[in-house]
Amino acid sequence: MKKIYLLLFLLSGTFLFAQTAGVNVFINEIHYDNAGTDTGEGIEIAGPAGTNLMGWSLVAYNGGGNPTGASYATVVLDGNTIPNEGGSSFGTLFFPITGLQNGAPDGIALFDGTNVQFLSYEGTLTATNGPAIGLTSTDIGVSETNSTPAGQSLQLIGTGSLASDFTWTGPVSESPGLINANQTFSATQNPSITILSPVDGTVFPPSTTNVNLTLSIQNFVVATPSAGDGFIKYIVDGGSSVDKFDTTPISLTLGSGPHTVDMELVDNAGVPLSPPAIASVNFTIAPLIPIADIATLRTQPTGASNFYQLTGEATVTFAVAARNQIFIQDATAGILIDDTSNIITTAYAQGDGMTGLKGTLSAFNGIIQFLPIEDPGTPSSTGNTIVPQVITIADLNLNFNAFESQVVKITGVTIDATNVTFTTVPATNYAINVGADASVLRTQHPESGLEGVTIPVTPIDVFGIVSEFATASQLFPFFDFVNNPPPALLSTDDFGFNRDSFKIYPNPANNGVVNIVSAQNGSKTVVVYDILGKQMLRTQLNGTALDVSQLNNGIYILKIEEDGKTTSKKLIVQK
C-alpha cells in the first residue's frame, strides 16, 4: 500500500537510520548463507523498467569483523538497465557477490552518488567508511543460517512500487533476476507535496502576525542529505530560497497584505525532481480599514475578507441576550452588532460609549450587521443621552434604510389592541398606524419589558429601533414606552404651529445648502443637533438658504423657531 507521509504524523528531525522508505530503486532479494558451502550469494535490486544504473553501486559492509563497520566489497552497476518484466513496467537485476559475510551483523548499501539504502541482516551496524559512513543500518528482520537449504533467499513480498510498500520474508525459494513470488508491482507513484493549510485564497484577520503552513508529503522521505530522498525548498513572496530538512510546520512572521509561498521537493543534491513535485499557496493578511463614523461604515462592502475599525465613538442604545446583539449609533447613523460567537464579553449598558470596534460587515434580510472580531473593552464613556429622532410613519416607509438600527419616536400612534396585552415570547407583530400610514411594531426582544403590558387603546407616542423584514419597515421597542414614557429631549411641534407650512429642500442636502421656507417667511432661529442631541450649528436665518457645508454626512434634527413657535424636522446631509 502506498504510504502518505502527513506532516502532522511524521517524526521530525534528522533520520538516524539509512533505509529510505520512499525510494523506487531498492534492494529486493538477498542470499548470503546456506547449508554446506555457500552458493549463489548475491544481491537483487528492483525498480522501474528502463532505469539506467550508471553511477550506481552496491557496497557490502562487515559488522562483525575488524575493523567493525568497514566496507569489504563493491559492485559497480554501470552499464545495466532495469528490464521490463512481464509488461509490469518494473524489473529486477541480480548481482552475484561471492563471499557475502554471515558473521552477524552484516549489511549492504545501495548508492547512486548519495546513499539510497543501507540494510543489514542479523542486527544493525554503523558504517565507518564508504558511501554509508556514519549511517546506522536498518535490520530487515529476517535472516539465513548455515542450515538454510541452498536455493533459498530473503525476499520482499507484497504489492506496490516503492521499498516501503513491501515486507521482508524468508528464507523462501530464491528467484534471482525475477520478480519474487507473492510480489506484485503497481504503477509508480511519483513523489508529491501538498500544502494542507492555509487553503489557497484564505484571508486572515488583521491581528494575524504568524501563519503556520502544514504539508502532506507523498512517496518521498524528507531528511538531511543522504539520509532520505531529499529535502524541501521554499520561497516566501519571491524572496530567497530556504532549505528545509524536516516536515515540521513552517511558521512565518508576516505583515498585512497578499503573500505567496512556493515549495518544491528536491533530491539530496538539491536538484528538482522529474517530474517536478511542487506546490504553492496564496493568502492574505487583511488590512484594518479605519472608518470615522457609522454612516460611512454602512456604505462599505460586506464580506468576511473586509475588516473595518470604527474609530469614532458610538453609543449603545440597546443590548440583548439573543445572539449577543448590540444596537449602536452615533451622530450619523446606527448599526446592529451581531455577535453570535460572543466575541464581546464586556457588559455594555444603554448609554455606554464604544470606541475602536473592529470587525466585518454582513447583511441579513436587508439589515446591515457588524460582526466583531475582538472585544472593544471598557466603555469609553458612560451615561450618554440617547435622543430619538422624531419622525412619522410616512418618513419611515419612504426611506427606512436611512433610519435603520436607530432610535426613533413616532407620535400619536394607534396600536392594534386585538390581543389586549403585548407578547414578547414568541416575538409578535402588531399593526400600527397614524391615519392612513401604517407599519409594524414587532416585540423582537423580551428585554423591552413589554411582556404582559396592556396595549393602549388610544393613540400613544411609540419609541423603537428601526428594522425591516421582507423589504417592509418594522419598529423594535426597546423599553416599556407605555408605562415609562421618557421626558421630551427635543422640542416637537408647538400645537398651534402648522408643521406642514414649512418646506425643507433639498433633503437629503447634497450641495452644502438647504432651503427652509415658511408661510410667514420671517426671521428664524435654526439649531441643528446630531442624533445624540449634540448641538452642531445655531444661526439666525433671515433668508431661506442655510449653509450646512460644515456638517458631515449623516442624519440631523433641525429645531426651527419662528414668531415664538417651534417645530423639529429631520435633515439628511449626503454630500
Beta strands, then each sheet from edge to edge (+ up, - down):
strand 1: 4-6
strand 2: 26-31
strand 3: 42-48
strand 4: 57-62
strand 5: 70-76
strand 6: 90-96
strand 7: 106-111
strand 8: 115-121
strand 9: 138-139
strand 10: 152-160
strand 11: 166-173
strand 12: 183-185
strand 13: 192-197
strand 14: 203-204
strand 15: 210-218
strand 16: 230-236
strand 17: 242-244
strand 18: 250-253
strand 19: 257-267
strand 20: 278-285
strand 21: 288-291
strand 22: 303-310
strand 23: 314-319
strand 24: 326-329
strand 25: 334-337
strand 26: 353-354
strand 27: 357-364
strand 28: 367-372
strand 29: 389-391
strand 30: 407-415
strand 31: 429-434
strand 32: 437-442
strand 33: 460-469
strand 34: 472-476
strand 35: 503-505
strand 36: 513-517
strand 37: 524-530
strand 38: 535-541
strand 39: 545-547
strand 40: 554-562
strand 41: 565-573
sheet 1: 1+ 15- 13+
sheet 2: 1+ 15- 18+
sheet 3: 6+ 3- 2+ 10- 11+
sheet 4: 6+ 3- 2+ 10- 12-
sheet 5: 5+ 4- 7+ 8- 9-
sheet 6: 14+ 20+ 19- 16+ 17-
sheet 7: 21+ 22+ 27- 28+ 25+ 24- 23+ 26-
sheet 8: 29+ 30+ 31- 32+
sheet 9: 29+ 30+ 33- 34+
sheet 10: 35+ 36- 39+
sheet 11: 38+ 37- 40+ 41-
end
